Amino acid sequence: MPSRKNNKSQWSSILTPESPQPLFSVGLYMTAVLYPRSACVSFPRSPTMCSKRVKIDDDNDGSGSGHLCHAKLPPETWSEIWSLLASLEDRIAISLVCSHWRAIALADHQLWAHLSVHLERLSTYDINDEDERERLLIEEKTAAARWLRNAELALDRTCTALITLDIRIDHHEVAAEWLAQLCALLNLHASHIARLWLHLVNPVFMNAVISGLESSMPLLRVLGLALSYRILEAVDVPFALFPNLKEFAGRPCSFLDFKASESLSLETVSTVRGDVETCADLTALLRTFPVPNCKYLDLRISYAYKWEEPDEEDTDYYRSCFKGVDRLDLTWGWNSYAKTRTAIPTTRRPPFIFIGLHERLDSNASQPEEEVCMGIEDAFCDLKPHSSIALRLEPCDPAWGNTSMRWQRDRKPICVTVHNPESLQTRQVAIHYLMLYQRPGPMKVLGARLSESRSLITSLTVPWDLMGMLMRQLLLPSKDSDGLRTITQLTLIVTRTLDSREEEETENLEYWPALPALRHVTLKTPYSDPSRLGGGYKLTPTLFRSAVERLIPPPAKLETLSLHHVGTGYRHHSLNRNSVRDLATRVYGLHIYHDAAEPSTE
């Protein structure tokens, strides 16, 4: 069977891998392919899928409960569907359904070439029962052994396909025998591994793996080594085995004692991601991966109790290196930004600059509001006057990948993005949510920067409860508000259920202006998995109607009005005159189609 993807698409998927989908999403995808007219959810399909007709054999008994494997789909369509399966066990199960599916699955070598696993820790410190803890430890070892057996089976089916491995093990106890078997598996298939990402708990496990690598990996393009505790020494990494490496990530990895040589050159590396705790760490890393070979730097700088203020010579060197990259991502711990901000170039700046000031707030943060204001000023200091821009304020993931329970209770940080489509210039600042919702300084600085540049906003994305605060700064009498007259697309992100009876929401709407050029309005939630929200957030009909009519007062025309996992109107009253359908039909001349089987106003 011919491969689904050519070499170019294989490499693109390796450098920017797609997120695997749960089995439920794959089921919806299969339903949409097999029954396109009855499916309520539409999915983008490849030209191969769209050009094929689907036929399902009837059962002999006429009951209509035909098996899905009887569908007359071409092999490449089945392969496309199965590639969405996140679990390796699910892919193995697919190959055991019937002889027809097994033949297709075994012939598709790329189906087995991407292995991604996260073995979570089950035995935690809060478990006091020794017997229970011992049982969970055994369960951890069983899960690790089962995955390794499945991985061996899958990699034996890859033939010459490019292999990508993303392995994260949070277990605090990993058997040396298991690590040795993993090394043997990597060495056996080393000639076809294109991406290898290892996230382990401590350097003992990591050193056992990297010291066990003996075979060269000539096709390896991406290498990621991450530790939950302590620092990995670069001198222990066998870079000589990776002659064509393009991207390296060490979280954290120290290059203080690392010395490149003629026989060990890292000039092929164009993307570097790393953590630095001292100025010496940063200097050593930049000398190891020199510009202009390195085009993308993604660095996280530690808290100020370790980060000292660089001298003038170091600052000049940092600035010269940062000028030569195409993309610069810098994330700071609190109290460190003021010491290093002068290293960010003000002339000949990279096309893409990201400044991260969204670490969790604690007692170590002495002046976070001042640092955030500095970051906004530095990021947006070069906006071109009178240029058309897209402005986005969107929730983003916390710094340092912190996904603890506290982050689940708190709101996510906000990433402020200004993109100029003409010059392809992008500027981003990630900010702790408290700095925008409860501190006045950062929003004032952002409004001042946008007004001073006289930028013409064509597309605006903003959380619903930040819309009023942003408009308040852009509509001040002392500032030019012409930039709002050019907004044609507006996306409002609903981060919680809203009610017009809340005084806070009434005050928020008072600053919403009429946008004469507005043609497209979208409301959505910021989460990729709305099922955990109970179907999405809700807006009361009165609040929704008031907001839309303030933005587009009749008889203005609106072309599209979209809601994504946001409810409005009353679900069981389809004739409610405050519903979104009634508002769209009577006021703006739009008609919203919905599933006739469910009389909902959403």
C-alpha positions in Angstrom: 0.0 0.0 0.0 1.4 3.4 -0.8 2.3 5.6 2.1 -0.2 8.1 3.2 2.3 10.9 3.5 5.3 11.9 1.4 8.6 12.6 3.0 8.0 16.3 3.3 4.7 15.8 5.2 6.5 13.2 7.4 9.2 15.7 8.4 6.6 18.5 9.0 4.6 16.2 11.3 7.8 15.3 13.2 8.9 18.9 13.8 5.4 20.0 14.8 3.6 16.8 15.9 -0.2 16.8 15.9 -2.0 16.2 19.2 -3.4 12.6 19.4 -7.1 12.3 19.6 -9.1 10.3 22.1 -11.1 7.3 20.9 -14.4 9.1 21.3 -13.3 11.8 18.8 -12.1 9.1 16.4 -15.6 7.6 16.6 -17.2 10.9 15.7 -14.8 11.2 12.8 -15.7 7.7 11.5 -19.4 8.6 11.8 -18.9 11.7 9.8 -17.1 9.8 7.1 -19.5 6.9 6.9 -22.8 8.9 7.3 -22.0 12.4 6.1 -25.6 13.6 5.8 -26.6 12.5 9.3 -23.5 13.6 11.2 -24.0 16.6 13.4 -20.2 17.4 13.6 -18.2 18.2 10.5 -14.5 17.3 10.2 -12.0 18.4 7.6 -11.4 15.5 5.2 -8.6 14.8 2.8 -9.1 15.0 -0.9 -8.9 11.2 -1.0 -11.8 10.9 1.4 -13.9 13.4 -0.4 -13.4 11.7 -3.7 -14.6 8.3 -2.5 -18.2 7.0 -2.1 -19.0 5.0 1.0 -21.0 1.8 0.8 -21.9 -0.4 3.8 -22.9 -4.0 3.3 -26.3 -5.1 4.6 -26.4 -7.9 7.2 -27.6 -11.2 6.0 -30.4 -11.2 8.6 -31.6 -7.8 7.5 -31.4 -6.4 11.1 -29.4 -3.4 10.0 -26.8 -3.8 12.7 -23.9 -4.2 10.2 -20.3 -4.2 11.4 -18.3 -1.1 10.8 -15.5 -3.1 9.2 -18.0 -4.0 6.3 -17.8 -0.4 5.1 -16.2 -0.3 1.6 -13.7 2.4 2.3 -10.3 2.5 0.6 -7.3 1.5 2.7 -5.9 5.1 2.9 -9.2 6.2 4.4 -9.0 3.6 7.2 -5.4 4.5 7.8 -6.3 8.2 8.1 -8.9 7.3 10.7 -6.7 5.0 12.7 -3.9 7.5 12.8 -6.1 9.6 15.1 -6.0 6.9 17.8 -4.0 8.2 20.8 -3.4 4.9 22.5 -1.0 2.3 21.1 -3.2 -0.4 22.6 -6.1 0.9 20.5 -4.0 0.6 17.4 -3.0 -2.9 18.2 -6.6 -3.8 18.9 -7.6 -2.4 15.5 -5.2 -4.9 13.9 -7.0 -7.8 15.6 -10.6 -7.0 14.5 -10.6 -9.0 11.3 -8.2 -10.2 8.6 -9.1 -7.3 6.3 -8.3 -4.6 8.9 -5.2 -6.4 10.0 -3.9 -6.5 6.4 -4.5 -2.7 6.0 -2.9 -1.9 9.5 0.2 -4.0 8.9 0.7 -2.5 5.4 0.6 1.0 6.8 4.0 1.3 8.4 3.5 4.9 9.4 0.6 3.9 11.7 3.1 2.3 14.1 5.8 4.9 13.8 4.6 7.4 16.3 4.7 6.3 19.9 3.6 8.7 22.7 3.2 7.6 26.3 2.8 9.2 29.7 3.2 6.8 32.6 1.8 8.7 35.5 2.9 8.2 39.1 0.3 6.3 41.1 2.1 5.9 44.4 2.2 9.4 45.9 3.3 10.7 49.3 -0.2 11.3 50.5 -0.9 7.6 50.6 -0.1 6.4 54.1 -1.2 2.8 53.8 1.9 0.7 53.1 0.0 -2.1 51.4 -1.8 0.2 49.1 1.4 2.0 48.2 3.1 -1.3 47.4 0.1 -2.4 45.3 0.3 0.9 43.3 4.1 0.4 42.8 3.4 -3.0 41.3 0.7 -1.5 39.1 3.2 1.1 37.9 5.8 -1.6 37.0 3.1 -3.6 35.2 2.0 -0.6 33.1 5.6 0.1 32.1 6.3 -3.5 31.2 3.1 -3.7 29.1 3.9 -0.5 27.2 7.4 -1.7 26.4 6.1 -5.0 25.0 3.6 -3.1 22.9 6.3 -0.6 21.7 8.5 -3.5 20.6 5.6 -5.0 18.6 4.8 -1.6 17.0 8.3 -0.7 16.0 8.8 -4.1 14.4 5.9 -3.1 12.1 7.4 0.3 11.0 9.8 -1.1 8.3 11.6 2.0 7.0 9.0 4.6 8.2 10.4 7.6 10.2 9.9 6.9 13.9 8.9 9.6 16.5 9.0 8.8 20.2 7.6 10.9 23.0 8.1 9.1 26.4 7.3 10.6 29.7 7.7 8.5 32.9 6.8 10.1 36.2 7.5 6.9 38.2 10.0 7.5 41.1 11.1 3.9 40.9 12.1 2.5 37.5 13.9 -0.9 37.3 17.3 -0.9 35.7 16.3 -3.9 33.6 13.4 -1.9 32.1 15.8 1.0 31.2 18.2 -1.5 29.7 15.4 -2.9 27.5 14.4 0.6 26.5 18.0 1.3 25.4 18.1 -1.9 23.5 14.9 -1.0 21.6 16.2 2.4 20.8 19.5 1.0 19.5 17.7 -1.6 17.4 15.7 1.1 15.5 18.2 3.9 15.8 18.6 4.3 12.0 15.0 5.3 11.5 14.3 7.5 14.6 13.6 11.1 13.6 12.3 12.4 16.9 13.2 11.4 20.5 11.7 13.1 23.5 12.4 11.8 27.0 10.9 13.2 30.2 12.1 11.4 33.3 12.0 12.2 37.0 15.7 12.3 38.0 19.1 12.3 36.3 19.9 8.8 37.4 17.3 7.4 35.0 18.3 9.8 32.3 22.0 9.0 32.5 21.1 5.3 32.4 19.3 5.8 29.1 21.7 8.2 27.3 24.7 6.1 28.4 23.0 3.1 27.0 22.6 4.7 23.5 25.3 3.1 21.3 23.9 3.2 17.7 24.1 6.3 15.5 20.9 8.1 14.7 21.5 9.8 11.3 17.9 10.7 10.7 17.3 12.2 14.2 16.1 15.8 13.8 14.5 16.5 17.3 16.1 15.6 20.6 14.3 16.6 23.9 15.7 15.7 27.3 13.7 16.9 30.3 14.1 16.2 34.1 11.6 16.9 36.8 14.4 17.4 39.4 18.0 18.6 39.1 20.0 19.5 36.1 21.3 17.4 33.2 24.9 17.9 32.2 25.5 18.4 28.5 28.8 16.6 28.7 26.8 13.4 29.3 24.7 13.7 26.2 26.2 11.7 23.2 25.8 14.4 20.6 28.2 12.5 18.3 25.4 10.0 17.7 23.2 12.7 16.2 25.1 14.2 13.3 22.0 15.9 11.6 20.3 17.2 14.7 18.0 20.3 14.0 16.3 20.9 17.3 17.6 20.4 20.9 15.6 20.9 24.1 17.2 20.5 27.5 15.0 21.2 30.4 17.2 22.0 32.3 20.7 21.2 30.7 23.9 22.9 31.7 26.6 23.7 29.1 29.2 25.1 31.5 31.6 22.2 31.1 30.7 21.4 27.5 33.3 22.1 24.8 32.5 21.6 21.1 35.3 20.4 18.8 35.9 19.7 15.1 34.7 16.1 15.6 31.7 17.2 17.7 30.0 20.2 16.1 26.5 21.4 16.8 26.3 23.8 13.8 23.3 21.9 12.3 21.1 22.8 15.3 18.7 25.7 14.4 16.3 25.5 17.3 17.3 25.5 21.0 15.0 25.3 24.0 16.6 25.4 27.4 16.5 26.6 31.0 19.2 28.9 32.4 19.8 29.8 36.1 22.9 32.1 35.9 24.4 34.5 33.4 27.2 32.0 33.0 24.7 29.3 31.9 23.2 31.6 29.3 26.6 32.6 27.9 27.7 29.0 27.7 24.5 28.0 25.9 24.8 30.8 23.3 28.4 30.0 22.6 27.5 26.3 22.1 24.8 27.1 19.6 26.1 30.2 17.7 24.1 32.6 15.6 23.4 32.7 12.7 23.1 28.8 12.6 20.6 29.0 15.5 17.4 30.6 14.3 15.0 29.9 17.1 15.8 30.5 20.8 13.3 29.5 23.5 14.8 30.2 26.9 13.5 30.2 30.5 15.4 32.4 32.9 15.3 31.5 36.6 14.2 33.4 39.7 16.3 36.4 40.8 17.7 34.6 43.8 20.0 32.7 41.3 19.9 35.2 38.4 22.5 38.0 38.9 22.6 41.2 36.9 24.8 40.7 33.8 27.7 43.1 33.2 27.8 45.4 30.1 29.9 43.0 28.1 27.6 40.1 28.7 24.6 42.3 27.9 26.1 43.4 24.6 26.8 39.7 23.7 23.3 38.6 24.5 21.8 41.4 22.4 24.0 40.6 19.4 22.9 37.0 19.6 19.3 37.8 19.9 19.4 40.1 16.9 20.4 37.2 14.6 17.5 34.8 15.3 14.2 34.6 13.5 12.2 33.9 16.7 13.0 34.8 20.3 11.0 33.3 23.2 12.2 34.5 26.6 10.3 33.5 29.8 11.4 35.0 33.1 11.0 34.1 36.7 9.9 37.1 38.9 12.5 39.7 39.8 14.7 38.8 36.9 13.3 40.8 34.0 14.5 44.2 35.1 18.0 42.9 35.3 18.1 41.6 31.8 15.6 43.7 29.8 18.4 45.7 28.1 19.6 42.5 26.4 16.4 42.6 24.2 17.3 44.4 21.0 15.5 47.6 20.1 16.7 47.7 16.5 17.0 44.9 14.0 14.6 42.9 16.0 13.6 39.3 15.2 10.3 39.0 13.4 8.8 37.1 16.3 9.4 38.1 19.9 7.8 36.5 23.0 8.2 37.8 26.5 6.8 35.5 29.2 6.0 37.1 32.6 3.3 34.5 33.7 5.0 32.5 36.4 2.9 31.7 39.5 2.8 34.5 41.9 4.3 33.9 45.4 6.2 35.7 48.1 9.3 35.9 45.9 7.6 38.3 43.5 8.4 41.7 44.9 7.3 44.1 42.1 5.4 41.9 39.5 3.3 44.8 38.2 6.3 46.9 37.3 8.0 44.0 35.5 4.8 43.3 33.5 4.6 47.0 32.5 8.3 46.9 31.4 7.6 43.8 29.4 4.6 45.3 27.5 6.7 48.5 26.7 9.6 46.4 25.4 7.5 44.0 23.4 5.4 46.7 21.6 8.0 49.5 21.3 8.4 49.0 17.5 4.8 48.9 16.2 4.6 50.5 12.8 2.4 53.7 12.7 -0.9 53.4 11.0 -0.4 49.7 10.2 -3.2 47.1 10.2 -2.8 44.6 13.0 -4.6 41.7 14.6 -4.9 42.0 18.4 -5.4 39.0 20.5 -5.7 38.6 24.3 -6.1 34.8 24.9 -5.7 32.4 27.8 -2.5 30.4 27.6 -0.7 27.7 29.5 1.3 28.6 32.6 5.0 29.1 32.6 7.3 26.1 33.2 4.4 23.7 32.3 2.9 24.2 35.8 -0.4 22.3 35.7 -0.9 21.8 39.4 -4.3 21.9 41.1 -3.8 25.5 42.0 -3.7 26.4 38.3 -6.9 24.4 37.7 -8.6 26.6 40.3 -7.1 29.9 39.1 -7.6 31.5 35.7 -5.0 30.9 33.1 -2.5 33.5 32.1 -3.3 35.9 29.3 -1.1 36.1 26.2 -1.3 39.4 24.4 -0.4 39.1 20.7 0.0 41.9 18.1 0.5 40.5 14.5 1.1 42.6 11.5 0.1 40.6 8.4 1.9 42.9 6.0 5.4 42.7 7.6 4.8 39.3 9.2 5.9 40.8 12.5 4.5 39.2 15.7 4.9 40.5 19.3 3.7 38.5 22.3 3.6 39.1 26.1 2.3 36.4 28.4 1.0 37.9 31.6 -0.3 36.5 34.9 -4.1 37.0 34.9 -4.0 39.1 38.1 -1.9 41.7 36.4 -4.7 42.4 34.0 -7.8 41.7 36.0 -6.8 43.4 39.3 -3.9 45.7 38.6 -4.5 48.9 36.6 -1.0 49.5 35.3 -0.5 46.8 32.6 -3.7 47.6 30.8 -3.0 51.3 30.8 0.5 50.6 29.3 -1.0 48.4 26.6 -3.6 50.9 25.7 -1.0 53.7 25.5 1.3 51.6 23.2 -1.6 50.8 20.8 -2.8 54.4 20.8 0.6 55.9 20.3 1.3 53.7 17.3 -2.1 54.7 15.8 -2.5 51.0 14.8 -5.6 50.0 12.8 -7.1 46.9 14.4 -8.8 44.7 11.9 -9.3 41.6 14.1 -9.8 41.6 17.8 -9.8 38.6 20.2 -10.4 39.3 23.9 -12.0 37.6 26.9 -15.5 38.8 27.5 -14.7 40.2 31.0 -11.6 42.1 29.7 -13.4 43.8 26.8 -14.6 46.7 28.9 -11.2 47.3 30.5 -9.5 47.3 27.1 -12.0 49.6 25.5 -11.8 52.0 28.5 -8.1 52.5 27.7 -8.5 52.8 23.9 -11.4 55.2 24.2 -9.9 57.8 26.5 -10.5 61.4 25.3 -6.7 62.0 25.1 -6.2 59.0 22.7 -7.0 58.4 19.1 -9.8 55.8 18.8 -9.8 55.5 15.0 -8.1 52.1 15.4 -11.4 50.7 16.6 -13.3 51.8 13.5 -11.5 49.2 11.3 -12.4 46.1 13.4 -14.2 43.6 11.0 -13.8 40.4 13.1 -14.4 40.1 16.8 -13.9 37.0 18.9 -15.1 37.0 22.5 -13.8 34.3 24.8 -16.2 33.4 27.6 -14.3 32.1 30.6 -17.2 31.6 33.0 -21.0 31.7 33.1 -22.2 35.3 32.9 -25.5 36.9 34.2 -26.8 40.4 33.4 -27.9 40.7 37.0 -24.3 40.9 38.1 -23.2 44.5 38.7 -19.8 43.8 37.4 -21.1 42.7 34.0 -23.4 45.7 33.7 -20.4 48.0 34.3 -18.3 46.0 31.8 -20.9 46.6 29.0 -20.9 50.4 29.6 -17.6 50.7 27.8 -18.4 48.5 24.8 -18.5 50.8 21.8 -20.3 50.5 18.5 -18.0 49.0 15.9 -19.2 50.3 12.5 -17.0 48.0 10.3 -17.8 44.8 12.3 -19.0 41.9 10.1 -18.1 38.7 12.0 -18.7 37.9 15.7 -17.6 34.7 17.4 -18.2 33.6 21.0 -16.2 30.6 22.3 -14.7 29.0 25.3 -10.9 28.9 25.7 -10.7 25.1 26.3 -10.2 22.4 23.7 -12.2 19.9 25.8 -15.6 21.5 26.5 -17.0 18.3 27.9 -15.4 19.0 31.3 -17.4 22.2 31.4 -20.7 20.5 31.3 -21.4 21.5 27.7 -19.9 24.9 27.8 -20.5 28.3 29.6 -23.7 30.1 29.5 -24.8 33.7 28.8 -28.1 34.9 30.0 -30.3 36.0 27.0 -30.5 39.6 28.2 -26.8 40.0 28.6 -26.1 38.4 25.2 -28.6 40.6 23.4 -27.4 43.8 25.1 -23.8 43.1 24.2 -24.5 42.3 20.6 -26.7 45.4 20.1 -24.1 47.7 21.6 -21.5 46.4 19.2 -23.7 46.4 16.1 -26.7 48.7 16.7 -29.5 48.1 14.1 -29.8 48.6 11.2 -26.1 47.7 10.9 -25.4 44.5 9.0 -23.7 41.4 10.4 -22.6 38.6 8.1 -21.8 35.8 10.6 -22.6 35.1 14.2 -20.9 31.9 15.6 -21.1 30.3 19.1 -18.7 27.5 20.0 -19.6 25.7 23.3 -21.3 28.8 24.6 -25.0 28.6 25.4 -27.5 31.5 25.2 -31.3 31.6 25.4 -33.3 29.0 27.2 -32.5 25.5 26.1 -36.1 24.1 26.1 -37.9 27.2 24.8 -37.2 27.5 21.1 -39.6 30.5 20.7 -37.8 32.6 23.3 -37.5 36.1 21.7 -34.3 36.8 23.5 -32.6 33.7 22.0 -29.6 34.0 19.7 -31.7 32.6 16.8 -34.4 35.2 17.2 -31.8 38.0 17.5 -30.0 36.8 14.4 -33.2 36.4 12.3 -35.2 39.5 13.3 -32.4 42.1 13.8 -29.6 41.0 11.5 -31.3 38.9 8.8 -29.3 35.8 9.6 -30.6 32.3 9.9 -28.8 29.7 12.1 -29.2 26.1 11.2 -29.3 23.5 13.9 -30.1 19.8 14.4 -33.9 19.5 14.0 -33.9 16.6 16.4 -32.9 18.9 19.3 -35.2 21.9 19.8 -32.5 24.2 21.2 -31.9 27.9 20.9 -28.1 27.6 21.1 
